[in-house]
C-alpha cells in the first residue's frame, strides 16, 4: 500500500516539474527575451531549484566515452558480456588496447540503494591502467517475478560466476556492501580449490565485522528486531512495473533514510546551489547537478536480499563469527592462501567504521603477511575512498601498485 501511495504522490509533482523546467529555460536561455529582464536570474534559479526537487531521477549513464592509455587517447565501448536476471557484467572495452596487456579488474559495485554508476569516478581512474569489468545490478522492480528470488547467498554465487567467467588472472575490488559477499565467494572457492581464484582482493569501506566501531547505520540494524524490518520497510512492487508483486525494500525509502542521516547538509547544499545560480557560478552549479543526479537515482532491492543482509551481516555477524554456511559449506576466509589482500578504510567513514574492513586481515589467516596490506586514508569519509581527489591522487595509485605486485 505504501508503494502505491508513493506512486500516486509522485504523480502530482510531475506537471509542476515540467512547468518549472520550462520556466527555468524561459528566464535563462540566451534566445529568450525574458532572460534579459531585471529579475530573470532569481526567477530562473528558483524555477530550476523547484524542478530538481520535484523531478524523477532515472539511472544515470556511465558517461565514460574515452580514456588515456600510455599517453594515447582511446575510445571506450560499454559491453554487457554476461547477463543474469538481477545483474549485468559490463566490460569497459578500450579500443585498440591489446588484451592481456593490463590487469583484469572485476569491480563489484554495492547493491545498497544506488546504481553501479555511483562508481563512475572509480572506473574512470582505473581505466588507464586496467581492463575493467563492473557488476551492474538491476532495479528489482524491473525484474519479473518469474525470474525467482534473490538472496544474499545468490549474490555470492553471482560473484563466483563472474570470477569463473573472467578467469584466474582477475583482481577483485569490492566497495562497501559487497566486501562481505565477495570475501564469502572467494573463501568458498578457496575451500573447493577452484582454479579461477582471483590473484588479489581489494576491500574498501565494508562491514566485514560490523561489531567494530559501530556507526549510525549499524545501530539502526541492531536496535530493532528482524521482524521490525520485515513488517515496516518491505513492500510489493505496483502493477505498472515488470516486477509487479515482487517484495522489495523500495528505493524511495532508502533515499529518505540517506537524506535523514544528513538533513542539514542537504538543505545547505541546495541553498548554496541556488546562490551559485544567482551568481552565475556555472562550475559549482554543475557539480551540484552531477552529484544529485546520481544521489537521487535509487533502485529497489529484493526483500530477501535486504533482510538476509540485516540478519547475516549486522545482527548475527555470521562471517566474523564463523557461523555462515552456503549450500551446506562453511564460509572460511582462512582457506584463502594465494590471493593477496589489501584493505582500505577512511578515517572519517560514518558508514563503515574503522576496523570493520580491516577485520579481513585477521580472518584471512592463511594469506602470508607479506601479501597483506592495509591503508587508512586520513581525513577521508566513506565516499572519499572511491570518489574524488583523494581517491584519484592517493588511493587509486596505491591499488594499481598493489595489483601489479600481486599479478
N, C-alpha and C positions, 0 to 999 in steps of 0.2 A: 504493500500500500504506500509506504513512504517513497519508493522509487516512482510510482505513478504520480504521486503528488508533486515530486520534484520535476517530473517531465511537464506536468501541467503548469507549474510555476515558471518553468524555464521558457514556456511558450509565450508568456506575456511580455517579457522584455525584448523579444525578437524584433517586432516592428520598431520599438524605440531604438534598439541598437542600429538598425538600418537607417533610421531618421538621423541619429546623431552622427553616424559616419558621413552621411550626405552633408549635414550641417558643417562638419569639420572641413570637408573639402570646399564647400562654398566660401568659407571665410579664410582659406589658406592657399587654395590653388592659384598659381600666378595668372591663369587665364580668366579667373573670376573677378568681376569688378568689385564684388563685396570684400575681396581680400585687401582692398586699399582704403577701406573705411576706417575711421579712428578706433573703433572697438573691435576690429577684425581679429587681432591676435588673442585677446582674452576670450572672445567667443569661440574661436577655433580650438583653443586649449580646453575650454570647458566641454565642448562637444566631443573632442577626442577622448578626454578622460571618462566621460559618461559612456561613450561607445565601448571602451576597453573594459569597463567594469560590468557591462551588461552583455557582451558578446559571448558566443560559444567558442571554445578553443579546441581545434582538432589537432591530431597528431602532426607535429611539425616535420618538414622534410629534413633530411640529413644535411643538405646544402654543402657538400664537400666535392666540388667538381674537379679539383686538381690538387696536387701536392708537389713538393720539390724533392727529388731523389738524387743525391750526389751532384747537386748543383744544377740539375736539369728539371724543368717543369714537365710533369706528366699528367695525363688525364686520368680521372678516377671513374670507374664504372661500378655501380652497385648491382650485385647479382645475388639472387637467392639460390644458394647451392643445395639446400636441404630444407624441406618443408615438413613440419609436424603440425598436428591440429592446433597446438597452443603456442607455437614458436617457429620463426623462420631463422635459419642460419644465413646471415648476409655476409658476402665477401666484398671488400672494397678493393677491387682489382685495379692495379696500377699498370696502365698501358705501356707496353714496351719494356717492362722490368722483368728480367729473367726469373722464372720460377726457381725457388731454392736459393736465390742469391741472399735473401734476408730471412731472419727467423719468422716462422709462422706463429702468430699470436691468436689465441681464442680469448676474446674479451667477453666475459659473462656479465651481462647487464642485470641490474636489480629488477625483480618483479615485486615492487613495493609501492605502486601507485602511479609513477611516472613512466613515460615511454622510454625506450632504449636511447632515443635521441638526446636524453639528458647527458649522455656520454659523448656528445659531439666533439667537445674540446679534447676529451681523452683520445678519441680516434684521430683527430686532426694532428695531435702531437706525435702519435705513434706511427703514422703513415710514412714519413720519410725514411724510416729505418726498419720497418716491419711489414710483413704480409698479414693484414688484419682481417679477422672474421669476428662478427658480433652476433650474440643471441638477441633477436628482435622479437620480444614477447608480444603476443596478440591480446587485444582487449577481449576479456571473457564474454562480454555481451555480444560480441560478433562471432562467437563460436557456437554452432548449433548443438543442442542437447544430444543429438545422435553421435557426436564425437566422444561422448563419455565424460568422466570426471577427470580432474587434475589435482593430485595431491602433492605434498612436499616430496614424497618418495618418487613421484613421477618426474619432478624437477631433477632429482639426482639421476634418474635414468636418461633423461634428455641430455644432460651434460655428458654422461658416458657415451651416448650415441654420437654426439658431436665430436668428442675426442677420437672415437674409433673411425669416424669419417675422415678426420684430418690426419690421423697417423701419429706415430711415436715421436716425431720431431717437434711436436707442438709445445708451446709455452702458454700457460693459462694465467690470465689476470682476472680476478673477481673483485667487484666493487660493492661494498656494503653487504646487503642481504645475502647475495649468493656465496659469500665466503663459506657459509655453513654447508649448503648442499654440494658445493664444489669440493670441499675437503672430504665430505662423505663419499662422493663419487670416486675420487682418486684413492681413498682408503680402501674401498671395496675392490677396485681394480687391482690395487697392490696385493690384497689378500688372495685374489684369484690369479695372480701373476699374469695379468693382461698385458699383451705385447704393445698395446697402444697407450701405455702410461706416458704422461707428459714429461718433458725434460725439466720443467720448472713450474713453480706455483708462486704467484704474486697475490697476496691477500691484503686488501685495503679497507680499513674502516668498517669492519664487520663484527657482528655479535657472536663470535665463536664461543666465548664464555661470557654470557650476559650477566653473570654474578659480579663481575669486576667493575668497579666504578659505575654503578647503575645511573642511567640518565632518566629524563622525564619519560622517554619512550619505554624504557624498561619498567619504570614504576607503574605506568598505566597497565601494562600487561600482568603485573604481579599483584596489584591492589584489587583487582576484580576477578571473580572466578571465571573459569572457562565458559560456564553456562551463560554468563552475562554477555559475552561477545556473541555467542550463538543466537541469543534472544534479541539483542539490540542493534547489531550492526550488519546482520545478514538479511538480504532482501532478494526478491526474484526479479529478473530482467523483464521489462514490459514487452507487450506483443510486437511493438514496432521494430524490434531488433532481431537479427538472425538467431541470437542466443535466448530467445524468449523462453521464460520459465526456468532458466538456469539460476541456481542460488549463487549469489556473489556478495563480495564486500564492495559496494559501489565506489567508483572513483570520486563522486561528489562528496561523499562522507570523508574520504581520505583527505580531499582538498580542504575541507572545513577544518580537519584536525591539523593539517600543515599550517594553515593561516592562524589558527587559535594559539599555536605554540609561540608565535612571534607577531601578535596583532599590531603592537605599536610600531614595529619595524616596517610592516607592510603599509600601514597608514602613512608613515613618514615618507616611504618610498613613492607612494602615489602623489603625495603633496609636492615632493621635490620634482617629480615628473611634470606636474602642472607648472611649476615655476620655471623649469627648463624650457617648456614650450613658450612661456611668456617671454623669456629672454632670447629665444631663438637658438638655444644650445642644442643643435641637432645631434651631436655625438652622444651626449649623455641621455637625451631622449630616446635615441635609437637603442642604446644599451638597455634601457628600461624595457622597451618593447621586446627585445630579443629574450631577456630573462623571463618576463611574464608570459610570453608566447609559449615557452617551454614549461614554466612552473604551473601554469593554469591548465595545461593539457594533461589530463589524467585518464587512467584506464581502470576497468573493473578487474578484480581478482576473483577466481573461483572461491567459493566459501570453504571448500575442503582444504585448499592450499593455505588460505589465510588462517583458518582455525588450527591446522596442523602446525603452522609456524608459531602461533601463540603458545600452543601446548609444548611442542618439542624444544623450541629454542628459548622461549622466555619464561616458561613456567616450570618445566621439568629439567631443563639444562641437559638434555639427553646425550648430546655429543661429548661435552667435557666430563660427564659422569660415567661414560662408557656404557650407557643404557639404550643406545639407539640400535635397532635392528631393522634391516630392509630385506624383504624376501627371506626372512629367517636367518640372515647373516649379520653378525655384529659389525658395526662400523668402528674400525680400529685404526686411527691415524698412525699408530706405532708400526703398522705394517709397511708404511711407505719408507723405502730405504734409498731409492735412486734419485728421485726428483728433488731439485734444490728448492729452498723455501725463502721467500722474502715477505715479511710482514711490515705494513706501513700504517701508522696512526697519525692523527692530527692532535696536537697538544690541546686545542680548544674544541675538540669534537663534542657536540652536545647531542649527537645521535647514538654513536657507539663510543662509550667512554674508554679512557686509556686502560690498556691491559686486556680488553676484550678480544682484540685481534691478535695481540702478541701471545695469547694463550696457545695459539697453534704451535709456537716454538716448543713448548713443553709437551703438547700432545703428540707431535711428530718426533717421538723419541728415537726412531730408527734412522733418521737422517743425520749424518755426521755433522758436528758443529761447524766444520769447515765449509759446509754447503748451506748454512742457515745464516740469514742476516735479518736485522730489524732496524727500522728507521722511524723516529718520531719527528714529524715536521713541526718546528717551533712556530708559535703564533698562528696556527693553521686550524680552521674549523673543518667540519665534515666535507663540505663541497670543495673546499680548497685543496684537498688531497688529490682530486681528479679533474679539477677545472680551475682555470685562472692562471695568474702569473706564477705562483709558487709551483703549481703543477708543471707548467711548461718549462720553467727555468731550472728547477731543482729536482723535483720528484721524477719526472719522465726520464731525464738523463740517467738518474740512478737506476731506474728499471731497465733501461736499454743496456747499461753496462752489466747489470746482474744477468740479464738474459744471454748476453754474449759470453759471459764467463761460464754459464751453465750449458751452453749449446754443445 
